[in-house]
């Protein structure tokens, strides 16, 4: 049973799933929204009624690092005992492809915000941009954006900003950039490939690059192409593959990529009757 409901075969299989896998998060919904939709799909397929009682969350599921709603790409998901492995994912390396726009700044540092500044950019060459990138490689200090998932007194900064409350910028903090390269330059647009550690904001990077070039810049598009060992091309399940069987197959594949983790068989011993609150 799970929450007093007798389980069928599909539900038994669902509640036996444990480990990490990756899904594709499209542009638009929040990471939490994608997770909730995934959860609804799986519980519906398994025929499990939740009776709208959110406190009685029978399926243990969480994600390993928020992607902005305006961004797309790899979202690592933990299911069952895999939720306990998500903390290690938060600190792991991630790869992104970002498109920046020179000459405009916004309050959110991306295309969703209000334009706060405009400056000329005609003087900037491809060489100027490439030279500046060296300053943002390695161990650097970065000020997180005001519109972010970081919290003050238990509330997200982005929520406080949207309510019109005064929010002080968080102090600069150390972050790591493993690699940073310019892929395309067609003014005012430029495309970057970034590999970075945890706690890094690509929006802040694009904005800082603009300032360093004596103009301004804002991020137009962002795609996370890799998170830890999981890549967008090889491992991210698109919405049409959000089924119990597809996720079971994906778990087998994904768990083999993790170094030094317990074997997948050991992880799959979770009892179907265990209940837990979602990490979200």
PAZAPA-4460 file (N, C-alpha, C; in steps of 0.05 Angstrom, whole numbers, plus 32768, in hexadecimal, padded with zeros to 4 digits):
% residues 280
    n_x    n_y    n_z   ca_x   ca_y   ca_z    c_x    c_y    c_z   seq   type   mol
   8011   7FE8   8000   8000   8000   8000   8011   8019   8000     1      X     A
   8006   802F   7FF6   8014   8049   7FF8   7FFE   805D   8000     2      X     A
   8001   8069   8018   7FEC   807C   8021   7FD1   806F   8022     3      X     A
   7FD0   8055   8029   7FB6   8048   802C   7FAA   803D   8012     4      X     A
   7FB9   803F   7FFC   7FAF   8036   7FE2   7FBD   801C   7FDA     5      X     A
   7FAE   8008   7FD2   7FB9   7FEF   7FC9   7FC6   7FF4   7FAE     6      X     A
   7FDF   7FEB   7FAB   7FEE   7FF0   7F92   7FEB   7FDB   7F7D     7      X     A
   7FE9   7FE4   7F64   7FEB   7FD1   7F4D   8008   7FCE   7F45     8      X     A
   800C   7FBF   7F2F   8028   7FB9   7F26   8036   7FD3   7F1E     9      X     A
   8028   7FE4   7F0F   8035   7FFD   7F06   803E   800E   7F1E    10      X     A
   802C   8010   7F32   8033   8020   7F4A   804A   8013   7F59    11      X     A
   804A   7FF9   7F5B   8060   7FEB   7F69   807B   7FF1   7F5B    12      X     A
   807A   7FF1   7F41   8093   7FF7   7F31   809B   8014   7F36    13      X     A
   8087   8026   7F36   808D   8043   7F3A   809A   8047   7F55    14      X     A
   808F   803B   7F6A   8099   8040   7F85   80B3   8031   7F8B    15      X     A
   80BB   801F   7F79   80D4   8011   7F7C   80EB   8020   7F6F    16      X     A
   80E4   8035   7F5E   80F9   8044   7F50   810A   8054   7F63    17      X     A
   8124   8054   7F5F   8136   8063   7F71   814F   806A   7F62    18      X     A
   8158   8083   7F65   8171   808C   7F59   816E   80A7   7F4C    19      X     A
   8180   80AD   7F39   8180   80C7   7F2B   817C   80C2   7F0D    20      X     A
   816D   80D4   7F01   816B   80D5   7EE4   8167   80F2   7EDB    21      X     A
   8165   80F7   7EC1   8163   8112   7EB8   814B   8116   7EA6    22      X     A
   813E   812D   7EA8   8129   8134   7E95   8130   814E   7E87    23      X     A
   8121   8153   7E71   8124   816C   7E63   8110   8180   7E6E    24      X     A
   811A   8197   7E77   8108   81AC   7E80   8106   81C0   7E69    25      X     A
   80EE   81C5   7E5F   80EB   81D9   7E49   80EB   81F5   7E54    26      X     A
   80ED   8208   7E42   80EC   8224   7E4A   80CF   822B   7E52    27      X     A
   80CC   8239   7E68   80B1   8240   7E71   80AA   8238   7E8D    28      X     A
   80A6   821E   7E92   809F   8216   7EAD   80B7   8218   7EC1    29      X     A
   80B1   8219   7EDA   80C6   8219   7EEF   80CF   81FC   7EF2    30      X     A
   80E7   81F8   7EFE   80F1   81DD   7F03   80DD   81CE   7F15    31      X     A
   80D2   81DC   7F29   80BE   81CF   7F3B   80A5   81C7   7F2B    32      X     A
   809D   81D7   7F18   8086   81D1   7F08   808A   81B8   7EF7    33      X     A
   80A2   81B5   7EEC   80A9   819E   7EDC   80A8   8185   7EED    34      X     A
   80B3   8187   7F05   80B3   8171   7F18   8097   8168   7F20    35      X     A
   8086   817C   7F25   806A   8176   7F2D   805B   8168   7F16    36      X     A
   8060   8171   7EFD   8053   8165   7EE6   805D   8148   7EE3    37      X     A
   8077   8143   7EE6   8082   8129   7EE4   8075   8116   7EF9    38      X     A
   8073   8120   7F11   8067   8111   7F27   804A   810A   7F21    39      X     A
   803B   811E   7F18   801F   8119   7F11   801C   8103   7EFC    40      X     A
   802D   8105   7EE7   802D   80F1   7ED1   8032   80D5   7EDC    41      X     A
   8046   80D2   7EED   804E   80B8   7EF7   8038   80AC   7F09    42      X     A
   802E   80BD   7F1B   8019   80B3   7F2D   7FFF   80AC   7F1E    43      X     A
   7FF9   80BC   7F09   7FE1   80B6   7EF8   7FE5   809B   7EEA    44      X     A
   7FFD   8097   7EDF   8003   807E   7ED0   8001   8066   7EE3    45      X     A
   8009   806A   7EFC   8009   8055   7F10   7FED   8051   7F1D    46      X     A
   7FDB   8063   7F16   7FC0   8062   7F21   7FBE   8068   7F3F    47      X     A
   7FD1   8079   7F48   7FD1   8080   7F64   7FC2   809B   7F68    48      X     A
   7FAE   809B   7F79   7F9F   80B3   7F7F   7FAC   80C2   7F96    49      X     A
   7FB1   80DC   7F92   7FBD   80EC   7FA7   7FA8   80FB   7FB7    50      X     A
   7F90   80FB   7FAD   7F79   8109   7FBA   7F7F   8127   7FC0    51      X     A
   7F91   8132   7FB0   7F97   814F   7FB3   7FA4   8156   7FCD    52      X     A
   7FAC   8142   7FDD   7FB8   8148   7FF7   7FD7   8149   7FF4    53      X     A
   7FE1   8162   7FF2   7FFE   8165   7FEC   800F   815C   8003    54      X     A
   8005   815B   801B   8015   8152   8032   801B   8135   8030    55      X     A
   8009   8126   8024   800D   810A   8022   801A   8103   8007    56      X     A
   8032   810D   8003   8040   8108   7FEA   804C   80EC   7FEA    57      X     A
   8040   80DA   7FDB   8048   80BE   7FDB   8061   80B9   7FCA    58      X     A
   8067   80CB   7FB7   807E   80C6   7FA6   8094   80D9   7FAD    59      X     A
   80AB   80CE   7FB4   80C2   80DD   7FBD   80D2   80E6   7FA4    60      X     A
   80D3   8100   7F9E   80DF   8109   7F86   80EA   8126   7F8A    61      X     A
   8100   812D   7F7E   810C   8147   7F81   811E   814D   7F69    62      X     A
   8128   8166   7F67   813B   816B   7F51   8156   8175   7F5C    63      X     A
   816A   8174   7F4C   8186   817A   7F55   8190   8195   7F4D    64      X     A
   8180   81A9   7F4C   818A   81C4   7F45   8177   81D2   7F33    65      X     A
   816C   81E9   7F3C   8158   81F8   7F2D   8162   8203   7F13    66      X     A
   8152   8201   7EFE   8157   820F   7EE5   8142   8225   7EE4    67      X     A
   814A   823D   7EDD   8137   8254   7EDB   8121   824C   7EC8    68      X     A
   8109   8258   7ECD   80F2   8251   7EBB   80F8   8259   7E9E    69      X     A
   8108   826E   7E9A   810E   8276   7E7E   8123   8264   7E71    70      X     A
   812F   8252   7E80   8144   8240   7E76   8139   8225   7E6F    71      X     A
   8148   8216   7E5F   8141   81FB   7E57   8159   81E8   7E5D    72      X     A
   8154   81CE   7E5B   816A   81BB   7E5C   8167   81A6   7E71    73      X     A
   817E   819B   7E79   8180   8184   7E8B   8177   818B   7EA7    74      X     A
   8164   817C   7EB2   815C   817F   7ECE   815F   8163   7EDA    75      X     A
   8172   8161   7EEE   8177   8147   7EFB   8161   8142   7F10    76      X     A
   8155   812A   7F0E   8140   8123   7F21   8148   810B   7F32    77      X     A
   8142   810E   7F4C   8146   80F7   7F5E   812B   80EB   7F65    78      X     A
   812A   80D1   7F65   8111   80C3   7F6C   8117   80AE   7F81    79      X     A
   8105   80AA   7F95   810A   8097   7FAA   8123   80A0   7FBA    80      X     A
   8134   808C   7FC0   814C   8093   7FCF   8160   80A4   7FC0    81      X     A
   815B   80A7   7FA6   816C   80B9   7F95   816A   80D6   7F9E    82      X     A
   8154   80DD   7FAC   8151   80F9   7FB5   8168   8101   7FC8    83      X     A
   8173   80EC   7FD6   8189   80F2   7FE9   81A3   80F7   7FDA    84      X     A
   81A4   80F0   7FC1   81BC   80F4   7FB1   81BD   810F   7FA3    85      X     A
   81A7   811E   7FA5   81A5   8137   7F96   81B8   814D   7FA0    86      X     A
   81BE   814D   7FBA   81D0   8162   7FC4   81EB   8161   7FB6    87      X     A
   81F5   8149   7FAF   820F   8148   7FA1   820C   8154   7F86    88      X     A
   81F4   8153   7F7A   81F1   815E   7F5F   81F2   817D   7F5F    89      X     A
   81E9   8189   7F76   81E8   81A6   7F78   8204   81B2   7F75    90      X     A
   8218   81A3   7F7F   8234   81AE   7F7E   8243   81A5   7F65    91      X     A
   8237   8193   7F56   8244   8188   7F3E   8246   819C   7F27    92      X     A
   8257   8195   7F13   825B   81A7   7EFC   8243   81A6   7EE9    93      X     A
   823E   81BC   7EDC   8228   81BF   7EC9   8232   81CD   7EB0    94      X     A
   8226   81C6   7E99   822D   81D4   7E80   8215   81E2   7E75    95      X     A
   8219   81FA   7E6A   8204   820A   7E5F   820C   8215   7E44    96      X     A
   81F8   821A   7E33   81FB   822B   7E1C   81E9   8243   7E20    97      X     A
   81F5   825B   7E1F   81E7   8274   7E24   81E9   8287   7E0D    98      X     A
   81D3   8294   7E06   81D3   82A9   7DF2   81D0   82C4   7E00    99      X     A
   81E4   82D5   7DFD   81E3   82F0   7E09   81DD   8305   7DF5   100      X     A
   81D1   831B   7DFE   81CA   8332   7DED   81D9   834B   7DF7   101      X     A
   81EA   8356   7DE6   81F9   836E   7DEE   81E7   8387   7DEB   102      X     A
   81ED   839B   7DFC   81E0   83B5   7DF9   81C7   83BA   7E0A   103      X     A
   81BD   83A4   7E17   81A6   83A7   7E28   81AA   8399   7E42   104      X     A
   819F   83A5   7E58   81A0   8398   7E72   8183   8397   7E7C   105      X     A
   817C   8382   7E8B   8162   837F   7E97   8164   837A   7EB5   106      X     A
   814E   837F   7EC3   814E   837B   7EE0   8152   835E   7EE9   107      X     A
   814A   834B   7ED7   814D   832F   7EDE   8166   8323   7ED2   108      X     A
   8175   8332   7EC2   818D   832A   7EB4   8187   8317   7E9D   109      X     A
   816D   8313   7E97   8166   8302   7E80   814F   830F   7E70   110      X     A
   8146   8301   7E5C   8132   830C   7E49   8116   8310   7E55   111      X     A
   8112   8304   7E6D   80F7   8307   7E7A   80F3   8321   7E88   112      X     A
   8109   8330   7E8D   8108   8348   7E9E   8103   8362   7E8F   113      X     A
   8101   8378   7E9E   80FD   8392   7E93   8118   839E   7E8C   114      X     A
   811A   83AB   7E75   8133   83B8   7E6D   8139   83CF   7E80   115      X     A
   8151   83CF   7E8B   8159   83E3   7E9E   816F   83F6   7E93   116      X     A
   817C   83ED   7E7D   8192   83FD   7E72   8197   83F5   7E55   117      X     A
   819F   8408   7E45   81A7   8402   7E2A   81C1   8412   7E24   118      X     A
   81D4   8404   7E17   81EE   8411   7E11   81F7   8408   7DF5   119      X     A
   8207   8418   7DE8   8212   8410   7DCE   8225   83F8   7DD1   120      X     A
   8226   83E8   7DBC   8238   83D0   7DBC   8247   83CD   7DA2   121      X     A
   8243   83DF   7D8F   824F   83DD   7D74   826E   83DA   7D75   122      X     A
   827A   83E5   7D89   8298   83E5   7D8A   82A3   83CA   7D92   123      X     A
   8293   83B7   7D9C   829D   839E   7DA6   82A3   838A   7D90   124      X     A
   82BB   837F   7D91   82C2   836B   7D7D   82C2   834F   7D89   125      X     A
   82C4   833B   7D78   82C5   831F   7D81   82DD   831B   7D93   126      X     A
   82F3   8328   7D8C   830C   8326   7D9B   8309   8332   7DB7   127      X     A
   82FA   8348   7DB9   82F5   8355   7DD3   82E6   8341   7DE6   128      X     A
   82D2   8334   7DDA   82C1   8322   7DE9   82D2   830A   7DF3   129      X     A
   82E2   82FF   7DE1   82F2   82E7   7DE8   8306   82EE   7DFD   130      X     A
   8312   8306   7DFC   8326   830E   7E10   8319   8311   7E2C   131      X     A
   8300   831C   7E2D   82F2   8320   7E46   82EC   8305   7E54   132      X     A
   82E6   82F1   7E44   82DE   82D7   7E4F   82F3   82CB   7E61   133      X     A
   830D   82D1   7E5B   8322   82C7   7E6C   8320   82D0   7E89   134      X     A
   8315   82E8   7E8D   8312   82F3   7EA8   82FC   82E5   7EB8   135      X     A
   82EB   82D6   7EAA   82D5   82C8   7EB8   82D9   82AA   7EB8   136      X     A
   82F2   82A1   7EB5   82F8   8285   7EB5   8308   827E   7ECE   137      X     A
   8303   8267   7EDA   8311   825F   7EF3   8301   8265   7F0B   138      X     A
   830E   826B   7F22   8300   8271   7F3A   82FB   8290   7F3B   139      X     A
   82E2   8298   7F3A   82DB   82B4   7F39   82C7   82BB   7F4F   140      X     A
   82C3   82D5   7F53   82AD   82DE   7F65   8296   82E7   7F55   141      X     A
   827D   82E0   7F5E   8265   82E7   7F4E   824F   82F0   7F61   142      X     A
   8242   8306   7F5A   822A   830F   7F69   8212   8302   7F5D   143      X     A
   8202   82F2   7F6D   81EA   82E5   7F62   81D5   82FA   7F5A   144      X     A
   81C5   82F4   7F46   81B0   8307   7F3E   819A   830A   7F53   145      X     A
   818E   8322   7F54   8178   8327   7F67   8160   8315   7F62   146      X     A
   815A   8311   7F48   8145   82FF   7F41   8150   82E3   7F40   147      X     A
   814F   82D5   7F57   815A   82BA   7F58   814C   82A9   7F6D   148      X     A
   8153   8290   7F6E   8146   827D   7F81   8153   827F   7F9D   149      X     A
   8168   8290   7F9F   8175   8294   7FBA   8160   82A0   7FCD   150      X     A
   8163   829A   7FE6   814E   82A2   7FF9   8157   82B7   800E   151      X     A
   8144   82C7   8016   8148   82DA   802C   8130   82D6   803F   152      X     A
   8136   82D0   8058   8121   82CA   806C   810D   82B6   8062   153      X     A
   8117   82A1   8054   8106   828B   804B   80F7   828F   8031   154      X     A
   80FA   82A7   8025   80EC   82AD   800C   8100   82B2   7FF6   155      X     A
   80F9   82A8   7FDE   810B   82AC   7FC7   810E   82CA   7FC1   156      X     A
   8126   82D2   7FB9   812B   82EE   7FB2   8119   82F6   7F9B   157      X     A
   8115   82E4   7F87   8104   82EB   7F70   80E7   82F1   7F78   158      X     A
   80DD   82E2   7F8D   80C2   82E7   7F97   80C0   8302   7FA4   159      X     A
   80D4   830A   7FB4   80D5   8324   7FC1   80D6   833A   7FAD   160      X     A
   80E7   8336   7F98   80EA   834B   7F83   80D0   834F   7F74   161      X     A
   80C2   8339   7F6E   80A9   833C   7F5F   8093   834A   7F6F   162      X     A
   8096   8348   7F8A   8083   8356   7F9C   808A   8373   7F9F   163      X     A
   80A1   837B   7F94   80AA   8397   7F95   80B8   839D   7FAF   164      X     A
   80C1   8389   7FBE   80D0   838E   7FD7   80ED   8394   7FD1   165      X     A
   80F9   83A5   7FE1   8115   83AC   7FDE   8126   8394   7FE6   166      X     A
   8138   838C   7FD4   8149   8375   7FD8   8166   837D   7FD4   167      X     A
   8177   8378   7FE7   8193   837E   7FE4   81A1   8367   7FD5   168      X     A
   81B4   836F   7FC5   81C3   835A   7FB6   81D2   8349   7FCA   169      X     A
   81D4   832F   7FC5   81E4   831D   7FD5   8201   8323   7FD0   170      X     A
   8212   831F   7FE4   822F   8325   7FDF   823B   8312   7FCA   171      X     A
   8250   831C   7FBC   825E   830B   7FA9   8268   82F1   7FB6   172      X     A
   8266   82DB   7FA8   8270   82C2   7FB4   8281   82B3   7FA0   173      X     A
   8293   82A2   7FAA   82A5   8294   7F97   8296   827F   7F87   174      X     A
   829B   827E   7F6D   828F   826A   7F5B   82A6   8261   7F48   175      X     A
   82A1   824A   7F3C   82B6   823F   7F2A   82AC   823B   7F0E   176      X     A
   82BD   8245   7EFB   82B7   8242   7EDE   82CD   8230   7ED3   177      X     A
   82C6   8217   7ECB   82DA   8205   7EC0   82E2   820C   7EA4   178      X     A
   82CE   8214   7E94   82D4   821D   7E78   82BF   8230   7E6E   179      X     A
   82C8   8242   7E5D   82B6   8257   7E52   82C0   825E   7E36   180      X     A
   82AF   825A   7E22   82B7   8260   7E07   82A1   826E   7DF7   181      X     A
   82AA   827E   7DE4   8298   828C   7DD2   8292   827A   7DB9   182      X     A
   8279   8273   7DB5   8272   8262   7D9E   826A   8272   7D85   183      X     A
   825B   8287   7D89   8252   8298   7D73   8252   82B5   7D7C   184      X     A
   8258   82C7   7D68   8256   82E4   7D6E   8249   82F1   7D56   185      X     A
   8230   82FA   7D59   8222   8308   7D43   8214   831F   7D51   186      X     A
   8222   8336   7D55   8218   834C   7D65   81FB   8352   7D5E   187      X     A
   81E9   8357   7D72   81F0   8358   7D8E   81F1   833E   7D9D   188      X     A
   81ED   8327   7D8F   81EC   830D   7D9D   8207   82FF   7D9E   189      X     A
   820B   82F1   7DB4   8223   82E0   7DB7   821B   82C7   7DC6   190      X     A
   8227   82B1   7DBE   8220   8297   7DCA   8238   828C   7DD9   191      X     A
   8234   8284   7DF2   8249   827A   7E03   8244   825D   7E0B   192      X     A
   8259   824D   7E0E   8258   8233   7E1A   8266   8236   7E35   193      X     A
   8259   822E   7E4B   8264   8231   7E66   8263   8216   7E75   194      X     A
   8278   8210   7E82   8278   81F9   7E95   827F   8205   7EB0   195      X     A
   826E   8201   7EC4   8272   820E   7EDE   826A   81FC   7EF5   196      X     A
   8271   8204   7F0D   826A   81F5   7F25   824F   81FE   7F30   197      X     A
   8248   81F5   7F48   822F   81FB   7F54   822D   8218   7F5D   198      X     A
   8214   8223   7F5E   8210   823E   7F67   8217   8254   7F54   199      X     A
   821C   824C   7F3A   8224   825F   7F26   820B   8269   7F16   200      X     A
   820A   8283   7F10   81F4   828E   7F01   81FE   8298   7EE6   201      X     A
   81F5   828B   7ED0   81FD   8293   7EB5   81F3   82AF   7EAF   202      X     A
   81DB   82B6   7EB9   81D0   82D1   7EB5   81E3   82E6   7EBF   203      X     A
   81EF   82E1   7ED7   8202   82F5   7EE3   821B   82F6   7ED2   204      X     A
   8224   82DF   7EC7   823B   82DF   7EB6   8237   82F0   7E9D   205      X     A
   8221   82ED   7E90   821B   82FD   7E78   821A   831B   7E7E   206      X     A
   820D   8321   7E94   820C   833D   7E9D   8227   8349   7EA3   207      X     A
   8238   8339   7EB1   8253   8342   7EB8   8265   8345   7EA0   208      X     A
   8261   8334   7E8C   8270   8336   7E73   8269   8351   7E65   209      X     A
   8250   8357   7E65   8247   8371   7E59   8254   8389   7E66   210      X     A
   8255   8388   7E81   8262   839E   7E90   827F   83A0   7E8A   211      X     A
   828C   8389   7E89   82A9   8388   7E83   82B0   8393   7E68   212      X     A
   829C   8392   7E56   82A0   839C   7E3A   8297   83B9   7E38   213      X     A
   8291   83C6   7E4F   8288   83E2   7E50   826E   83E6   7E42   214      X     A
   825D   83D1   7E41   8242   83D4   7E38   8230   83C5   7E4C   215      X     A
   821B   83B9   7E43   820B   83A8   7E55   8202   8390   7E44   216      X     A
   81F9   837B   7E52   81F0   8363   7E44   81DB   8354   7E55   217      X     A
   81CA   8346   7E47   81B6   8336   7E55   81B3   831B   7E48   218      X     A
   81AD   8307   7E57   81AB   82EC   7E4C   8190   82E8   7E3E   219      X     A
   8191   82DE   7E25   8179   82DA   7E15   816F   82BE   7E17   220      X     A
   8181   82AA   7E17   8179   828E   7E19   818E   827F   7E28   221      X     A
   8184   826A   7E36   8197   8259   7E46   818D   823C   7E44   222      X     A
   81A0   822A   7E3E   819B   820D   7E3D   81B0   81FF   7E4D   223      X     A
   81A7   81EF   7E61   81BA   81DE   7E70   81BE   81C4   7E60   224      X     A
   81D7   81C0   7E56   81DD   81AA   7E45   81E8   8192   7E54   225      X     A
   81F1   8196   7E6D   81FD   8180   7E7C   81FB   8187   7E9A   226      X     A
   81F5   8173   7EAA   81F6   8176   7EC7   8202   815D   7ED3   227      X     A
   8219   8160   7EDF   8228   8148   7EE8   822D   8136   7ED0   228      X     A
   8227   811C   7ED2   822C   810B   7EBA   8215   810A   7EA6   229      X     A
   81FF   8118   7EAC   81E7   8117   7E9B   81E7   812C   7E86   230      X     A
   81E5   8124   7E6D   81E4   8138   7E57   81C8   813A   7E4B   231      X     A
   81C4   8151   7E3E   81AA   8156   7E31   81A6   8142   7E1A   232      X     A
   81BA   813E   7E0B   81B8   812C   7DF3   81B2   810F   7DFA   233      X     A
   81C1   8105   7E0E   81C0   80E8   7E14   81AC   80E0   7E29   234      X     A
   81A7   80F1   7E3D   8199   80E7   7E55   817F   80F5   7E5C   235      X     A
   817A   810D   7E52   8162   811B   7E5A   8148   8110   7E4D   236      X     A
   8135   8107   7E5E   811C   80FC   7E54   8109   8113   7E4E   237      X     A
   80FF   8113   7E35   80EB   8127   7E2D   80CF   811E   7E37   238      X     A
   80BC   8131   7E37   80A2   812C   7E44   8094   8113   7E3A   239      X     A
   8097   810C   7E20   808A   80F4   7E16   8096   80DA   7E21   240      X     A
   80AD   80DC   7E2F   80BA   80C4   7E3A   80B7   80C3   7E59   241      X     A
   80A5   80D4   7E64   80A1   80D4   7E81   808E   80BE   7E89   242      X     A
   8097   80A5   7E86   8088   808D   7E8E   8098   807D   7EA1   243      X     A
   808B   806C   7EB0   8098   805C   7EC5   80AE   804A   7EB8   244      X     A
   80A7   803D   7EA1   80BB   802C   7E94   80D3   803B   7E89   245      X     A
   80CE   8052   7E7D   80E4   8062   7E71   80F6   806C   7E88   246      X     A
   80EA   8074   7E9E   80FB   807E   7EB4   810B   8068   7EC1   247      X     A
   80FF   8050   7EC3   810D   8038   7ECD   8125   8032   7EBC   248      X     A
   8122   8034   7EA1   8138   802F   7E8F   814D   8045   7E92   249      X     A
   8144   805D   7E94   8157   8074   7E97   8167   8072   7EB1   250      X     A
   815A   806A   7EC6   8168   8067   7EE0   817E   8052   7EDE   251      X     A
   8179   803C   7ED0   818E   8027   7ECD   81A6   8033   7EBF   252      X     A
   81A1   8043   7EAA   81B7   804F   7E9B   81C5   8065   7EAB   253      X     A
   81B5   8077   7EB7   81C0   808F   7EC5   81CF   8087   7EDE   254      X     A
   81C5   8073   7EED   81D3   806C   7F06   81EE   8060   7F00   255      X     A
   81F2   8054   7EE9   820C   8049   7EE2   8221   805E   7EDC   256      X     A
   8218   8077   7ED8   822A   808D   7ED2   8236   809A   7EEB   257      X     A
   822A   8094   7F03   8232   80A2   7F1B   8249   8093   7F28   258      X     A
   825F   80A2   7F2E   8277   8095   7F3A   8272   808F   7F57   259      X     A
   827A   8077   7F5F   827B   8070   7F7C   8260   8070   7F8A   260      X     A
   824A   806E   7F7B   8230   806D   7F88   8229   8050   7F8E   261      X     A
   8217   804B   7FA1   820E   802F   7FA5   8202   8024   7F8B   262      X     A
   8203   800A   7F88   81F8   7FFE   7F70   81DB   8004   7F6E   263      X     A
   81D1   8004   7F55   81B5   800B   7F51   81A2   7FF6   7F5E   264      X     A
   81AB   7FDD   7F5F   819B   7FC8   7F6C   8196   7FCF   7F8A   265      X     A
   81AC   7FD8   7F97   81A9   7FDF   7FB3   8196   7FF7   7FB6   266      X     A
   8197   8009   7FA3   8186   8021   7FA5   8169   801B   7FA1   267      X     A
   8163   8005   7F93   8147   7FFF   7F8B   8138   7FEF   7FA1   268      X     A
   8143   7FEE   7FB9   8136   7FDE   7FCE   8121   7FEE   7FDE   269      X     A
   811C   8006   7FD6   8109   8016   7FE5   80ED   8009   7FE6   270      X     A
   80E1   8008   7FFD   80C8   7FFA   8000   80B1   800B   7FF5   271      X     A
   809F   7FFF   7FE5   808A   800F   7FD8   8079   801E   7FEC   272      X     A
   8077   8016   8005   8066   8024   8018   8072   803C   8025   273      X     A
   808C   8041   801E   8099   8059   802A   808B   8072   801F   274      X     A
   8086   8085   8030   807B   809E   8027   808E   80B5   802F   275      X     A
   808E   80C9   801E   80A1   80DF   8024   8097   80F9   8017   276      X     A
   80A1   810F   8021   8099   8129   8015   80AD   812F   7FFF   277      X     A
   80A2   813B   7FE9   80B3   8143   7FD3   80C9   8156   7FDC   278      X     A
   80E0   8155   7FCF   80F6   8168   7FD6   80EE   8184   7FCF   279      X     A
   80DC   8188   7FBC   80D6   81A3   7FB3   80C8   81B3   7FC9   280      X     A
***
